[in-house]
């Protein structure tokens, strides 16, 4: 039951697109990540994913889920969050460095079923 200082945790790493685990609760992991540039289109077939922006501006593009829907995007500022539902194709983009907190099931793979050079098989605890 130790308190966690997010700023101190963010100071412990520099890598981008490499989530770091800071806590667990009820089968969910709380992760911090630094983002910069464009990630990879992906989805999580069975899991919802929460993005909470701590610093910077994050853009997330969404592919059309239904035939009558068009591609869309949301822009998140510090203090804002979004839950991406399971199965929704999304593409996070950070034009400048962004710090995010993620809350998602422990078993989730951060690139979903997509194998990419950014895929990390094992995440570190900090």
Residue pairs with C-beta under 8 A, 6 or more apart in sequence:
4 22
4 23
6 32
6 54
6 99
6 101
9 20
9 22
9 32
9 126
10 32
10 34
10 54
10 55
10 99
12 20
12 126
13 20
13 34
13 126
14 34
15 34
16 33
16 34
16 35
16 36
16 37
16 97
17 33
17 34
17 35
17 36
17 37
17 39
17 110
17 118
18 33
18 34
18 120
18 123
19 31
19 32
19 33
19 102
19 110
19 120
19 123
20 31
20 32
20 33
20 123
20 124
20 125
20 126
21 29
21 30
21 31
21 123
21 124
21 125
21 126
22 30
22 31
22 32
22 125
22 126
23 29
23 30
24 30
24 106
27 105
27 106
28 103
28 104
28 105
28 106
29 102
29 103
29 104
29 105
29 106
29 108
30 101
30 102
30 103
31 101
31 102
31 103
31 104
31 123
32 54
32 99
32 100
32 101
32 102
32 126
33 99
33 100
33 102
34 97
34 98
34 99
35 56
35 58
35 92
35 94
35 97
35 98
35 99
35 100
36 94
36 96
36 97
36 98
37 93
37 94
38 91
38 92
38 93
39 91
39 92
39 93
39 111
39 118
40 91
40 111
40 114
40 116
40 118
41 63
41 89
41 90
41 91
41 114
42 89
42 90
42 91
42 111
42 112
42 113
42 114
42 116
43 86
43 87
43 88
43 89
43 90
43 112
43 113
44 84
44 86
44 87
44 104
44 108
44 109
44 112
45 86
45 87
45 112
45 113
46 86
47 86
47 104
47 105
47 107
47 108
48 83
48 84
48 85
48 86
48 104
49 83
49 84
49 102
49 104
49 108
50 81
50 82
50 83
50 84
50 102
50 103
50 104
51 58
51 60
51 76
51 81
51 82
51 83
51 84
51 92
51 100
51 101
51 102
52 80
52 81
52 100
52 101
52 102
52 103
53 76
53 77
53 78
53 79
53 80
53 81
53 98
53 99
53 100
54 78
54 99
54 100
54 101
55 78
55 97
55 98
55 99
56 78
56 94
56 96
56 97
56 98
56 99
57 75
57 76
57 77
57 94
57 95
57 96
57 98
58 75
58 76
58 92
58 93
58 94
58 98
58 100
59 73
59 74
59 75
59 76
59 92
59 93
59 94
59 95
60 73
60 74
60 76
60 82
60 84
60 90
60 91
60 92
60 93
61 71
61 72
61 73
61 90
61 91
61 93
62 71
62 72
62 73
62 74
62 84
62 88
62 89
62 90
62 91
63 71
63 88
63 89
63 90
64 70
64 71
64 72
65 87
65 88
65 89
74 82
76 82
84 90
109 119
110 119
110 120
110 123
111 118
111 119
